Amino acid sequence: MDFNIKYFIVMIFVFFLRDTAAELKLKFLTA
C-alpha cells in the first residue's frame, strides 16, 4: 500500500513538473 501511494505521488509530481515546464517554455518563446 505504501509503495502505491509513493508511486501515485511521483506520477502527480512528474505530471505537474511537465505542465509547469510547458508553461515556462511558452512564456519564454512569447517573451
A tleap script that builds the chain and sets N, CA, C and O, in Angstrom:
source leaprc.protein.ff14SB
mol = sequence {
  NMET ASP PHE ASN ILE LYS TYR PHE ILE VAL
  MET ILE PHE VAL PHE PHE LEU ARG ASP THR
  ALA ALA GLU LEU LYS LEU LYS PHE LEU THR
  CALA
}
set mol.1.N position { 0.841 -1.202 0.000 }
set mol.1.CA position { 0.000 0.000 0.000 }
set mol.1.C position { 0.879 1.256 0.000 }
set mol.1.O position { 0.613 2.215 -0.724 }
set mol.2.N position { 1.908 1.230 0.810 }
set mol.2.CA position { 2.790 2.387 0.900 }
set mol.2.C position { 3.439 2.687 -0.448 }
set mol.2.O position { 3.542 3.843 -0.859 }
set mol.3.N position { 3.874 1.631 -1.127 }
set mol.3.CA position { 4.536 1.794 -2.419 }
set mol.3.C position { 3.588 2.421 -3.444 }
set mol.3.O position { 3.988 3.284 -4.225 }
set mol.4.N position { 2.329 1.978 -3.431 }
set mol.4.CA position { 1.352 2.517 -4.371 }
set mol.4.C position { 1.147 4.010 -4.165 }
set mol.4.O position { 1.041 4.769 -5.128 }
set mol.5.N position { 1.093 4.425 -2.909 }
set mol.5.CA position { 0.886 5.845 -2.606 }
set mol.5.C position { 2.093 6.656 -3.081 }
set mol.5.O position { 1.933 7.729 -3.661 }
set mol.6.N position { 3.285 6.147 -2.836 }
set mol.6.CA position { 4.501 6.856 -3.259 }
set mol.6.C position { 4.524 6.992 -4.783 }
set mol.6.O position { 4.829 8.059 -5.315 }
set mol.7.N position { 4.198 5.899 -5.477 }
set mol.7.CA position { 4.192 5.904 -6.943 }
set mol.7.C position { 3.170 6.917 -7.471 }
set mol.7.O position { 3.426 7.623 -8.446 }
set mol.8.N position { 2.005 6.976 -6.806 }
set mol.8.CA position { 0.939 7.902 -7.198 }
set mol.8.C position { 1.404 9.343 -7.038 }
set mol.8.O position { 1.159 10.184 -7.903 }
set mol.9.N position { 2.080 9.622 -5.922 }
set mol.9.CA position { 2.583 10.981 -5.666 }
set mol.9.C position { 3.639 11.351 -6.703 }
set mol.9.O position { 3.658 12.474 -7.208 }
set mol.10.N position { 4.519 10.396 -7.017 }
set mol.10.CA position { 5.565 10.662 -8.008 }
set mol.10.C position { 4.945 10.963 -9.369 }
set mol.10.O position { 5.392 11.869 -10.073 }
set mol.11.N position { 3.921 10.208 -9.735 }
set mol.11.CA position { 3.265 10.426 -11.020 }
set mol.11.C position { 2.657 11.819 -11.093 }
set mol.11.O position { 2.779 12.499 -12.112 }
set mol.12.N position { 1.998 12.250 -10.007 }
set mol.12.CA position { 1.401 13.583 -9.969 }
set mol.12.C position { 2.493 14.647 -10.057 }
set mol.12.O position { 2.345 15.648 -10.757 }
set mol.13.N position { 3.600 14.414 -9.331 }
set mol.13.CA position { 4.708 15.368 -9.321 }
set mol.13.C position { 5.297 15.516 -10.723 }
set mol.13.O position { 5.562 16.629 -11.176 }
set mol.14.N position { 5.502 14.384 -11.407 }
set mol.14.CA position { 6.054 14.419 -12.769 }
set mol.14.C position { 5.094 15.138 -13.710 }
set mol.14.O position { 5.517 15.944 -14.540 }
set mol.15.N position { 3.802 14.846 -13.580 }
set mol.15.CA position { 2.798 15.490 -14.432 }
set mol.15.C position { 2.795 16.999 -14.207 }
set mol.15.O position { 2.724 17.776 -15.160 }
set mol.16.N position { 2.875 17.414 -12.925 }
set mol.16.CA position { 2.894 18.836 -12.571 }
set mol.16.C position { 4.152 19.490 -13.114 }
set mol.16.O position { 4.111 20.613 -13.617 }
set mol.17.N position { 5.272 18.782 -13.009 }
set mol.17.CA position { 6.549 19.321 -13.493 }
set mol.17.C position { 6.485 19.535 -15.002 }
set mol.17.O position { 6.923 20.571 -15.503 }
set mol.18.N position { 5.943 18.562 -15.721 }
set mol.18.CA position { 5.841 18.671 -17.179 }
set mol.18.C position { 4.937 19.841 -17.556 }
set mol.18.O position { 5.232 20.591 -18.486 }
set mol.19.N position { 3.834 19.990 -16.826 }
set mol.19.CA position { 2.891 21.070 -17.091 }
set mol.19.C position { 3.564 22.420 -16.868 }
set mol.19.O position { 3.412 23.335 -17.677 }
set mol.20.N position { 4.307 22.542 -15.770 }
set mol.20.CA position { 4.994 23.793 -15.463 }
set mol.20.C position { 6.070 24.074 -16.502 }
set mol.20.O position { 6.232 25.216 -16.934 }
set mol.21.N position { 6.807 23.042 -16.906 }
set mol.21.CA position { 7.867 23.208 -17.896 }
set mol.21.C position { 7.278 23.696 -19.222 }
set mol.21.O position { 7.856 24.567 -19.872 }
set mol.22.N position { 6.151 23.149 -19.620 }
set mol.22.CA position { 5.499 23.556 -20.862 }
set mol.22.C position { 5.059 25.013 -20.772 }
set mol.22.O position { 5.188 25.767 -21.737 }
set mol.23.N position { 4.540 25.409 -19.609 }
set mol.23.CA position { 4.092 26.778 -19.420 }
set mol.23.C position { 5.272 27.744 -19.488 }
set mol.23.O position { 5.192 28.800 -20.115 }
set mol.24.N position { 6.364 27.365 -18.834 }
set mol.24.CA position { 7.562 28.214 -18.836 }
set mol.24.C position { 8.123 28.335 -20.254 }
set mol.24.O position { 8.551 29.416 -20.659 }
set mol.25.N position { 8.122 27.245 -21.004 }
set mol.25.CA position { 8.622 27.266 -22.373 }
set mol.25.C position { 7.769 28.207 -23.218 }
set mol.25.O position { 8.292 28.970 -24.030 }
set mol.26.N position { 6.452 28.147 -23.019 }
set mol.26.CA position { 5.534 29.001 -23.764 }
set mol.26.C position { 5.829 30.468 -23.456 }
set mol.26.O position { 5.900 31.296 -24.364 }
set mol.27.N position { 6.003 30.790 -22.158 }
set mol.27.CA position { 6.291 32.168 -21.753 }
set mol.27.C position { 7.625 32.629 -22.335 }
set mol.27.O position { 7.754 33.768 -22.783 }
set mol.28.N position { 8.615 31.737 -22.324 }
set mol.28.CA position { 9.944 32.074 -22.827 }
set mol.28.C position { 9.900 32.350 -24.336 }
set mol.28.O position { 10.568 33.257 -24.832 }
set mol.29.N position { 9.104 31.552 -25.051 }
set mol.29.CA position { 9.013 31.724 -26.505 }
set mol.29.C position { 8.265 33.000 -26.869 }
set mol.29.O position { 8.609 33.662 -27.849 }
set mol.30.N position { 7.247 33.351 -26.090 }
set mol.30.CA position { 6.445 34.536 -26.405 }
set mol.30.C position { 7.110 35.810 -25.925 }
set mol.30.O position { 6.848 36.885 -26.465 }
set mol.31.N position { 7.981 35.707 -24.903 }
set mol.31.CA position { 8.613 36.891 -24.333 }
set mol.31.C position { 9.693 37.459 -25.258 }
set mol.31.O position { 10.326 38.461 -24.926 }
savepdb mol mol.pdb
quit
